Amino acid sequence: MQNGVEKARLNQRLAKNVGCLLLLVLLGGLQAGALHAEARVYTLAVVPQHPPLIIHRNWQPLLKRLQQDTGLQFRLKTYNEFRQFLAALHRGEPDFSYLAPYHLVLAHRAQGYQPLLRDDSRQLVGLLLVRKDSPLKSVHELDGKTIAFPSPNAFAASLYMRHWLRKTVGIDFTPRYVGTHDNVYRHIVRGKVHAGSGVNTTFSSQPEALKQRLRILYDVPGVVAHPLAAHPRVPEKIQKQVQAAVLELRNTAAGRQLLNTVQVNEPVAADYQRDYAHLENMGFEQQ
């Protein structure tokens, strides 16, 4: 009888210990899952105005600082062509993206991307440039000439500029697509085209020696600058965390330097309806 009681007590203690062990395993698994979720790496895709090496050089220090300030992890995603970049946005691959205004319209339409921030220090202005020693004095003299553009789908330097030249200025021309803004400026200097189209932000970042060999022939009306946008799958808490961290960088000299390097000199909160929705009806698809 006594042996039976002791055996029952032993079984109870064993069952209790097994239950505690299972509970610890369960809690440990939940904790590991939470840590895994916290350790998620968020991708940031940057519009390929420059070659990937230059984009990496300019953006990686900012991402490193954001990781320190937020505790989040980021991976920079670069592309060789605008076509690859736009296809990735259409599929919703990047968590965050720094993109042109009209590219945001397309990404918003396809995936629901929302702008978090934009630069408030200047507008995005398309520039038509020629060699400094070019005999061309008027944009109308480019009728029938060859003009370099980064790619068919670059916004201000291609979509907007081509649309404006054909619909508003009333000239026709032969476009030559050369891949990046940097290549446009080099093609002009080397005399491979009569003119080329860029934007104020990328032109200002060129080496001084190259800028001295170019002349702005014409510019188009400016639009609101490139935004930093987020895919809707990114939790709102994370979006606000990133937004707040970038805005905080305005308050120190080191932070402002990081922002200037990626040409977001004066970041402010962005709003799709207020800042970008009007671009939906500009008719670039009908070119």
Secondary structure, 3 states (H helix, E strand, C coil): CHHHHHHHHHHHHHHHHHHHHHHHHHHHHHHHHHHHHHCCEEEEEECCCCCHHHHHHHHHHHHHHHHHHHCCEEEEECCCCHHHHHHHHHHCCCCEEECCHHHHHHHHHHHCCEEEEEECCCCECEEEEEECCCCCCCHHHHCCCEEEECCCCCHHHHHHHHHHHHHHHCCCCEEEECCCHHHHHHHHHCCCCCEEEEEHHHHHCCCHHHHCCEEEEEECCCECCCEEEECCCCCHHHHHHHHHHHHHHHHCHHHHHHHHHCCCCCEEECCHHHHCHHHHHCCHHHC
